[in-house]
Amino acid sequence: MSYVDPKLQHQFETLSIDLKNAILERNVQIYEITDLIQVLEDITKEDKSNTLT
C-alpha cells in the first residue's frame, strides 16, 4: 500500500489524477520530496521506453 507523508500532500495534490493514480499503484513510500521526484522520474522513463517500442 502506498504512503504519502502528510507534509507532501500539497505537492502530491497538484499532480493530475492519472499521475497520482500511477504513483499510488506502485506501492511506494513517499516521505521526502526526493522520494516523490524519484517515482516521477521512474514513471517518465517507463513512459518513454513504452513509447519507443
Stockholm file with secondary structure:
# STOCKHOLM 1.0

chainA/1-53         MSYVDPKLQHQFETLSIDLKNAILERNVQIYEITDLIQVLEDITKEDKSNTLT
#=GR chainA/1-53 SS CCEECGGGHHHHHTSCHHHHHHHHTTTCEECSHHHHHHHHHHHHHHHHHHHHC
#=GC SS_cons        CCEECGGGHHHHHTSCHHHHHHHHTTTCEECSHHHHHHHHHHHHHHHHHHHHC
//
